[in-house]
Amino acid sequence: MNEAIQIALEKSQSASGILIITLVVIEWIVLFLTKKIESHKEGVVNILSYVLESIPYIFFGKILILGTMMWVYNHRLFTLGYEWYIWVLAYVLYDFMFYALHFLGHKVRFFWCIHGVHHTAEEMKMTVAVRGSFMIFIHMPHTILWLPILGFDPFMIFIIELIANLYGLYEHVSEKLVGRQTWLEGIFITPSLHRVHHAKNHKYLDTNYGETFSIWDRIFGTMQVELKDEKPVYGLMGDSINGESLWQIQIVLWKELWSDIKTAPRFIDKIKYLIMPPGWNHIDGGKMAKEYRSEAWIQDEIINTHNN
């Protein structure tokens, strides 16, 4: 492992972590002074979740992530340089990988138990960006792990990830500070588009998976703009989790999965509870986000037709 790369990586990650916490605190202070914050306790839980999810990276990050990326890079298919267009290409491919892993986080229940922690917040603010699961090291590192096989220097990928994470932090800014930016939505995931992603309104479920670019959502049909008459309501469907409890947001989704697995009579159904989308069940197939969303839009059409 290249010692210079390791040292540079540690310094860049430390600087990024300090910058993220600083920006989060600044927004928190602004919301407090302007009396636009709803729950300080939820913000504390967000920060504690960030500490919790960081622990595996501290102990295993160098070996499992950087080590794997260096091994992959040593077996790369191509050798790419450091020209500006290579950086742009790497960023675009990184963002596509984020879209794909994010999509799986919503469509595979095992991964939803990890990613769903991020969606338990009931108020949008920057601290939500760092609200993650203690198991996130199983899921999201795949966003970057395999890109070096194409010839991208692992250090380049880490720098790109840091930049993307900072943009992701901005996406979580409170709607009380940043409104809708329609002029950016054609290319970028804006705070408004990401607020839609966090909403539990049926019309908004499972949309806007991109981190930086909105092009992937447009290509794959998962794009949804914020509607003027449909304010996003944040959190998870149902009321089984208290978003202000660190224990509940980290554990309850796993407990519910385990309970469903135990009640399934057939082995194949137990496996399906792991790989099928949230909402699936072995009794009647359940009801998933796509159906809730379709019903909401149909109901809206019926109401509009009736009113006209």
C-alpha positions as CSV (number, residue, x, y, z in Angstrom):
1,M,0.0,0.0,0.0
2,N,1.4,3.4,-0.9
3,E,2.2,5.2,2.3
4,A,2.0,8.6,0.7
5,I,-1.5,7.9,-0.5
6,Q,-2.5,6.6,2.9
7,I,-1.2,9.8,4.7
8,A,-2.8,12.1,2.1
9,L,-6.1,10.2,2.5
10,E,-6.1,10.5,6.2
11,K,-5.5,14.2,6.1
12,S,-8.2,14.8,3.5
13,Q,-10.7,12.8,5.4
14,S,-9.9,14.6,8.6
15,A,-10.3,18.0,6.9
16,S,-13.5,16.9,5.3
17,G,-14.9,15.7,8.6
18,I,-14.1,18.9,10.3
19,L,-15.6,20.9,7.5
20,I,-18.8,18.9,7.5
21,I,-19.3,19.3,11.3
22,T,-18.5,23.0,11.1
23,L,-21.2,23.5,8.3
24,V,-23.7,21.4,10.3
25,V,-23.1,23.5,13.4
26,I,-23.4,26.8,11.5
27,E,-26.7,25.8,10.1
28,W,-27.9,24.6,13.4
29,I,-27.0,27.9,15.0
30,V,-28.7,29.9,12.3
31,L,-31.9,27.8,12.6
32,F,-31.8,28.2,16.4
33,L,-31.3,32.0,16.3
34,T,-34.1,32.4,13.7
35,K,-36.3,30.0,15.7
36,K,-36.8,27.8,12.6
37,I,-35.6,24.5,14.2
38,E,-38.2,22.0,15.4
39,S,-36.2,19.4,17.3
40,H,-32.8,19.8,18.9
41,K,-32.9,16.2,20.2
42,E,-33.3,14.8,16.7
43,G,-30.2,16.9,15.6
44,V,-28.3,15.3,18.5
45,V,-29.3,11.8,17.4
46,N,-28.1,12.7,13.9
47,I,-24.7,13.6,15.2
48,L,-24.5,10.5,17.4
49,S,-25.4,8.3,14.4
50,Y,-22.5,9.9,12.5
51,V,-20.2,9.0,15.4
52,L,-21.6,5.4,15.5
53,E,-21.3,4.8,11.7
54,S,-17.7,6.2,11.7
55,I,-16.4,3.6,14.2
56,P,-16.2,0.7,11.6
57,Y,-14.4,3.0,9.2
58,I,-11.8,4.0,11.8
59,F,-10.9,0.4,12.6
60,F,-11.4,-1.3,9.2
61,G,-11.4,1.5,6.6
62,K,-7.7,1.4,5.7
63,I,-7.6,-2.4,5.3
64,L,-11.0,-3.2,3.7
65,I,-11.6,-0.1,1.7
66,L,-8.3,1.4,0.7
67,G,-6.6,-2.0,0.6
68,T,-9.3,-3.4,-1.7
69,M,-9.2,-0.4,-4.0
70,M,-5.4,-0.6,-4.3
71,W,-5.6,-4.3,-5.1
72,V,-8.3,-3.7,-7.7
73,Y,-6.2,-0.8,-9.2
74,N,-3.2,-3.1,-9.5
75,H,-5.4,-5.4,-11.7
76,R,-7.0,-2.5,-13.7
77,L,-8.2,-3.0,-17.2
78,F,-6.9,0.4,-18.4
79,T,-4.4,3.0,-17.3
80,L,-5.9,6.4,-17.1
81,G,-4.2,9.7,-16.4
82,Y,-5.1,12.8,-14.4
83,E,-6.4,15.1,-17.1
84,W,-9.4,17.2,-16.3
85,Y,-11.8,15.1,-18.4
86,I,-10.7,12.0,-16.6
87,W,-11.7,13.6,-13.3
88,V,-15.1,14.6,-14.9
89,L,-15.6,11.0,-16.1
90,A,-14.7,9.6,-12.8
91,Y,-17.1,11.9,-11.0
92,V,-19.9,10.9,-13.4
93,L,-19.3,7.2,-13.0
94,Y,-19.1,7.7,-9.2
95,D,-22.5,9.4,-9.2
96,F,-23.9,6.6,-11.3
97,M,-22.6,4.0,-8.8
98,F,-24.2,6.1,-6.0
99,Y,-27.5,6.1,-7.8
100,A,-27.3,2.3,-8.2
101,L,-26.4,1.6,-4.6
102,H,-29.0,4.1,-3.4
103,F,-31.6,2.4,-5.5
104,L,-30.8,-1.0,-4.0
105,G,-31.0,0.6,-0.6
106,H,-34.7,1.2,-1.3
107,K,-35.5,-1.9,-3.2
108,V,-33.8,-4.7,-1.2
109,R,-35.0,-4.9,2.4
110,F,-31.7,-6.0,3.8
111,F,-30.1,-2.9,2.5
112,W,-33.2,-0.8,3.5
113,C,-32.5,-1.8,7.1
114,I,-29.2,0.0,6.7
115,H,-30.3,2.9,4.5
116,G,-33.7,3.3,6.2
117,V,-32.0,4.8,9.2
118,H,-31.2,7.9,7.1
119,H,-34.9,8.3,6.4
120,T,-36.1,8.2,10.0
121,A,-35.5,12.0,10.4
122,E,-38.7,14.0,10.6
123,E,-37.1,17.4,10.1
124,M,-34.8,18.3,7.2
125,K,-31.6,20.0,8.1
126,M,-27.9,19.4,7.4
127,T,-27.4,17.1,10.4
128,V,-29.7,14.6,8.5
129,A,-26.9,14.2,6.0
130,V,-24.8,12.4,8.6
131,R,-27.6,10.3,10.1
132,G,-26.6,6.8,9.1
133,S,-26.6,3.2,10.2
134,F,-23.8,1.5,12.2
135,M,-24.0,-1.1,9.4
136,I,-23.4,1.4,6.5
137,F,-19.9,0.0,5.9
138,I,-21.5,-3.1,4.3
139,H,-23.5,-1.1,1.8
140,M,-22.2,2.3,0.5
141,P,-18.4,1.6,0.2
142,H,-19.3,-0.3,-3.0
143,T,-19.9,3.1,-4.5
144,I,-16.2,3.5,-4.8
145,L,-14.6,0.1,-4.3
146,W,-14.7,-1.2,-7.9
147,L,-14.1,2.0,-9.9
148,P,-10.3,1.5,-9.9
149,I,-10.7,-1.6,-12.1
150,L,-11.3,0.9,-15.0
151,G,-8.0,2.7,-14.3
152,F,-9.0,5.5,-12.0
153,D,-6.4,6.2,-9.2
154,P,-8.0,5.3,-5.8
155,F,-6.8,8.6,-4.4
156,M,-8.7,10.4,-7.3
157,I,-11.9,8.5,-6.3
158,F,-11.5,9.4,-2.7
159,I,-11.2,13.1,-3.5
160,I,-14.3,12.9,-5.8
161,E,-16.2,11.1,-3.0
162,L,-15.3,13.9,-0.5
163,I,-16.5,16.6,-3.0
164,A,-19.7,14.6,-3.6
165,N,-20.3,14.2,0.1
166,L,-20.0,18.0,0.6
167,Y,-22.6,18.5,-2.1
168,G,-24.7,15.9,-0.4
169,L,-24.5,17.9,2.8
170,Y,-25.9,20.9,0.9
171,E,-28.8,18.9,-0.4
172,H,-30.0,18.4,3.2
173,V,-30.1,22.1,4.0
174,S,-33.4,23.2,5.6
175,E,-36.2,24.3,3.3
176,K,-36.5,27.3,5.7
177,L,-33.1,28.5,4.4
178,V,-33.1,27.3,0.7
179,G,-36.2,27.0,-1.4
180,R,-36.7,25.3,-4.8
181,Q,-34.1,26.0,-7.5
182,T,-35.9,25.0,-10.6
183,W,-33.1,26.3,-12.9
184,L,-30.7,23.7,-11.5
185,E,-33.1,20.7,-11.5
186,G,-32.4,19.8,-15.1
187,I,-28.9,18.7,-14.3
188,F,-28.4,18.6,-10.5
189,I,-30.2,17.1,-7.5
190,T,-31.2,20.2,-5.6
191,P,-32.2,20.4,-1.9
192,S,-35.8,20.5,-3.1
193,L,-35.4,17.3,-5.1
194,H,-33.7,15.6,-2.2
195,R,-36.5,16.8,0.1
196,V,-38.9,14.9,-2.1
197,H,-36.7,11.8,-1.8
198,H,-37.0,12.0,2.0
199,A,-40.7,12.5,2.0
200,K,-43.2,9.8,3.0
201,N,-46.0,11.4,0.9
202,H,-47.2,8.6,-1.3
203,K,-46.6,10.6,-4.5
204,Y,-43.0,11.1,-3.6
205,L,-42.0,7.5,-2.5
206,D,-38.8,6.0,-4.0
207,T,-37.8,8.9,-6.3
208,N,-34.7,11.1,-6.8
209,Y,-31.9,8.7,-6.0
210,G,-29.0,10.7,-7.4
211,E,-26.5,12.4,-5.2
212,T,-25.1,15.1,-7.6
213,F,-26.8,14.7,-11.0
214,S,-30.5,14.3,-11.7
215,I,-29.8,12.7,-15.1
216,W,-29.9,9.2,-13.8
217,D,-33.4,9.7,-12.3
218,R,-34.5,11.1,-15.7
219,I,-33.1,8.2,-17.6
220,F,-34.5,5.5,-15.4
221,G,-37.9,7.2,-14.7
222,T,-37.4,7.9,-11.0
223,M,-37.5,11.7,-11.2
224,Q,-40.1,13.6,-9.2
225,V,-40.1,17.4,-8.7
226,E,-41.6,19.0,-5.6
227,L,-45.3,19.8,-6.2
228,K,-46.7,23.2,-5.2
229,D,-49.6,21.7,-3.5
230,E,-47.8,18.8,-1.9
231,K,-45.4,19.8,0.9
232,P,-43.0,17.0,1.8
233,V,-43.6,15.3,5.1
234,Y,-40.5,13.6,6.4
235,G,-39.9,10.2,8.1
236,L,-40.9,6.6,7.6
237,M,-44.4,5.4,6.8
238,G,-46.0,4.0,10.0
239,D,-45.2,5.0,13.5
240,S,-43.1,2.1,14.8
241,I,-39.9,4.2,15.1
242,N,-39.3,7.3,17.3
243,G,-36.9,9.5,15.2
244,E,-35.5,11.0,18.4
245,S,-34.3,7.6,19.8
246,L,-30.8,6.5,18.7
247,W,-31.6,3.0,19.7
248,Q,-34.9,2.8,17.8
249,I,-33.6,4.2,14.5
250,Q,-30.6,1.9,14.5
251,I,-32.3,-1.3,15.6
252,V,-36.1,-1.4,15.0
253,L,-35.9,-2.0,11.2
254,W,-33.7,-5.1,11.9
255,K,-36.0,-6.4,14.6
256,E,-39.0,-6.1,12.2
257,L,-37.1,-7.9,9.5
258,W,-36.1,-10.7,11.9
259,S,-39.7,-11.0,13.1
260,D,-40.9,-11.4,9.5
261,I,-38.2,-14.0,8.8
262,K,-39.2,-16.1,11.8
263,T,-42.9,-16.1,10.9
264,A,-42.3,-17.2,7.3
265,P,-43.1,-20.9,7.0
266,R,-41.0,-21.6,3.9
267,F,-37.3,-21.2,3.5
268,I,-37.7,-19.4,0.2
269,D,-40.0,-16.8,1.9
270,K,-37.4,-16.2,4.5
271,I,-34.9,-15.4,1.8
272,K,-37.4,-13.2,0.0
273,Y,-37.8,-11.1,3.1
274,L,-34.1,-10.3,2.8
275,I,-34.1,-9.5,-1.0
276,M,-37.6,-8.2,-1.8
277,P,-38.6,-4.5,-1.4
278,P,-39.9,-3.2,2.0
279,G,-43.6,-3.9,2.3
280,W,-43.5,-7.4,0.7
281,N,-44.9,-10.2,2.7
282,H,-45.4,-14.0,2.2
283,I,-49.1,-13.9,2.8
284,D,-50.5,-11.8,-0.1
285,G,-47.4,-10.2,-1.6
286,G,-47.9,-7.0,0.5
287,K,-48.0,-3.5,-0.8
288,M,-44.9,-1.7,-1.8
289,A,-43.9,1.9,-2.6
290,K,-44.7,1.7,-6.3
291,E,-48.3,0.7,-5.6
292,Y,-48.8,3.5,-3.0
293,R,-47.4,6.0,-5.5
294,S,-49.6,4.8,-8.3
295,E,-52.7,4.9,-6.2
296,A,-51.9,8.5,-5.0
297,W,-51.6,9.7,-8.5
298,I,-54.8,8.0,-9.7
299,Q,-56.7,9.4,-6.7
300,D,-55.4,12.8,-7.6
301,E,-56.6,12.4,-11.2
302,I,-60.0,11.4,-10.0
303,I,-60.3,14.4,-7.7
304,N,-59.1,16.8,-10.4
305,T,-61.6,15.2,-12.9
306,H,-64.4,15.6,-10.4
307,N,-63.5,19.2,-9.7
308,N,-63.4,20.1,-13.4
